[in-house]
Amino acid sequence: MDKIIINESDMNFGPYNKDDFFQIEKSNVYMKKLAKNRVDVTEFILLCDKKLLFVEAKKTTPNFANCSESQEKLKKYQDYVYSIRDKFVHSVSTYMSMRLGRTDGSELPERMIQNDIKSLRIVLVLVVKNSYPSSLIHYKEKLDSILKPEKSIWRINDVLVISETMAKKKGLVVE
């Protein structure tokens, strides 16, 4: 099988089988139709052992401990968290729309189409290149909280917020 490696936020993701990988952010359906309507999506979707991973990559996160210092810092933090939330929600919605034929799904890899959509576990993954462990825990808790309705609607199995090192251990990132 053909393998693919992509660089996002100064991290090399992969190698993945092309048949298990959909770079939604670079897809025609996103670039030509959805982006102009303020839809934001994750970097890619990965099919991995009956799990559908929606992966977003970031270099850093705002320091949540500084939020009380000013309205500007609080707004920066809130904008960041809600932008990640929107990317996850829009990506899951776009994928489901493609699978249901409401949006052109011709770019989806065949293996993503062949799998029974009901049996796939949905996992949202935020990979942060440079982050403190306490920050990762905080952002996971915050995303779990603000994604609670979507987790219930789509039966999202987990939200992971991990560092580049953790992503390497899970086989998501290579040197």
N, C-alpha and C positions, 0 to 999 in steps of 0.2 A: 504494500500500500504506500502511496505517496505520503510523505510527512511534511508538515509545515511548522515553521517557527516564526513568530512575529515579535516585534519590539514595541512595547507600550510602556510609557513612563520610565524609560531607561531600564526595563527588565525584559529578558527574552523568555517569552512564553512558548512552551512546546517541548519537544516535538510532538505534534499531534497528527493522527491520521486525518487526511483531508476529508474523509467520509464522516468523521465525527465532529467536525469543526465548521462553524459558520461565523464569519466576521461580519456581524450585523451592522456595525458602525460604518463599514465600507461597502455595504451591499447597495445595489441599484435601487431597491425598493425604499431604502432609507434615504439615500442621497438625493434621489429624484422626486420622491413623493412626501416622505414624512418629515425630513429635516426642516423644510420650509414652513411646516405647521407647528414648529416648536416642540417637536417630539425629540427627546434625548434618549439615547440607548447606551448600553454597555459596550465594551470593546468586542466581545465575542460570546458565543454560546458553544459549549462543549458537551458532547454526549460521552458519558464515562460510566460504564457499569450500571446501566439503568438509572443513571442520574443525569439530569440536565442542569449543567452549571451555567449560570449567567455571571460572567466575570467582568468586573470593572477594576482598572488599575489606576493608582494615583502615586505620585512621588512622595507627598506628605499629607498631613491633616492639620487643620488649625488647632492650636493649643486650647482645648476646651477649658482649662484652668484659668485662662485669662479673660473669659467671657464677661466677668463682672467688672472688669476694668473700664470698659466704655461701651457705648451703644454700637459703635463701629465694629468692635471685636465680637460682640454678641451677634450682630447681623452677619458678619463673615462666617461665623460658626454655623448659624442657622441656615444660611444660604448653602453652605457646603453639605450639610446633612440632608437637606431637602433636595438638593440636586442629585445626590446619590440615590435617594429614595425614588425620585422621578425616573432616573435611568433604569433602575430595577423594574419598576412598575411598567414603564413604557416598553421595556424589552420583553417582559413576560407577555404583555398584551399584544405586542407585535408578533411574537412567535405564535401565540394562540390564534391570532387573526390569520396568519399565514397558513396554519394547519387547518383552520376551518374554511379556508377559501375566500375569506372576506378581503384579504390583501394577497397580492401575487406571491405565491410560495415557491415559484419555480427555481429560485436560487438555493433553497434548502437542500443540504445533502440528502441523498436517498435514504441513508440509515436513520436520519432524524425523522423522516416521513414514515418509514416502515415500522418504527417502534410504536407500540400501543400507547397512545398519549396518556391513558388512564394509569398505566403502570409506572410511568416515569416519575422519579422523585425530583422535585425542584429545589435547587440549592442556589442561593444568591451569595456571591463571593466578591468581597472587596479586598484587593491586595494592595497594601501600602508599602512602598519601597523603604522609606525611612520613618519609623514610628517607634514610640516607647510602648512597652507592653501594657502599661496602665491606659494609654490612649486607645489601644486596640480593644481592650475590654470595654472602655467607655463607649466607643463608637458602635460596638456590637450591641450593647444594651440599648443605646439610643435608636439604632436602626430596627432592632426587634420591636421596640415600643411603637415607633411611627409607622412601621409596616404591618402592625397587628391586623388591620382589616384585610389587607391583601393576602397575608399569610393564611387567614381564615378562608377567604374566597377561593384562592387558587391552591389551597393545601400545600403551601410552601413548607418544605421540610426543615430548612435551616438557613440561617444567615451567618456567614463566616466573615470575620474581619481579621485578616492575617498579614503578617509581615512577609517580605521577600524571602527571608530565611525559612519561614514556615511553608511558604509556597514551594520552595525547592524541595523540602522534605515530602510534600504531598505530590511531587512530580508535575507541578503546574509550570514551574520556572526552571530554566537551565542557566548555567554560567554564561 
